[in-house]
């Protein structure tokens, strides 16, 4: 299965849905900072991998799939929830990539320039996530 | 004089919170756009676990608290990522099998993330770097 770019999906997303993601992201980043201030970096760090927007994303994915089926005259409730499950499978691979991101920042940050470390960690997240997703495609 | 100092400190803290909010919102939104335009769905899902909050927070933390503090946060982030894996795997299996409403179910499951993350913190990350 090939990866495709569907720019039309941007137009299908309502402004309110973009606003919700922005709000969630902003709030979680603020709360993470406050937790680190109150309880220290060892606790605050946990929240750097908080599934901040996953519930919102899964909800939107399920709703879009349901609406698509509804427009075709089919009850798409179960199909929408299957789409959310697929989203969760991708997020599971992404979470392993997230561990690679964290490990690189933890080990390299103290002795290397911060921008280079953050870029390397982000690239590692993407590489590990795509590799796992691709392996799943090959092995199934 | 003291009141003026308190006011200045309050404004500084509020300014920092606002910057955190804007930077976090921007990073999360940017990664979410990738998740929206990419297909198939399972690939787009990778971006549901993008390091958006991590990048935003670490960049700001390095600027304000220094690299050693940020590295300690990143170490604990390993526990958060493991908890995210458990969260996403449970969401996938249970959504496929029982088809509960996605919104309520994935929100309630955040308590599982919290329980796993705090357990890992207690056993592995509590002592610090």
Interface residues (C-beta under 8 A of the other chain):
Chain A: X1 X3 X4 X5 X6 X7 X9 X10 X13 X18 X21 X22 X23 X24 X25 X26 X27 X28 X29 X30 X32 X33 X36 X41 X42 X43 X44 X45 X46 X47 X48 X49 X50 X51 X52 X53 X54 X55 X57 X58 X59 X61 X62 X77 X78 X80 X81 X82 X83 X84 X85 X86 X87 X88 X89 X90 X91 X92 X93 X94 X95 X96 X97 X98 X99 X101 X102 X103 X105 X106 X109 X110 X114 X118 X121 X122 X125 X129 X130 X133 X136
Chain B: X16 X17 X20 X21 X22 X23 X24 X25 X26 X27 X28 X29 X32 X33 X35 X36 X37 X38 X39 X40 X41 X42 X43 X44 X45 X46 X47 X48 X49 X50 X51 X52 X53 X54 X55 X56 X57 X58 X59 X60 X61 X62 X65 X67 X68 X69 X70 X71 X72 X73 X74 X75 X76 X77 X78 X79 X80 X81 X82 X83 X84 X85 X87 X88 X89 X91 X92 X93 X95 X96 X99 X100 X101 X102 X103 X106 X107 X110 X113 X117 X118 X120 X121 X125 X126 X128
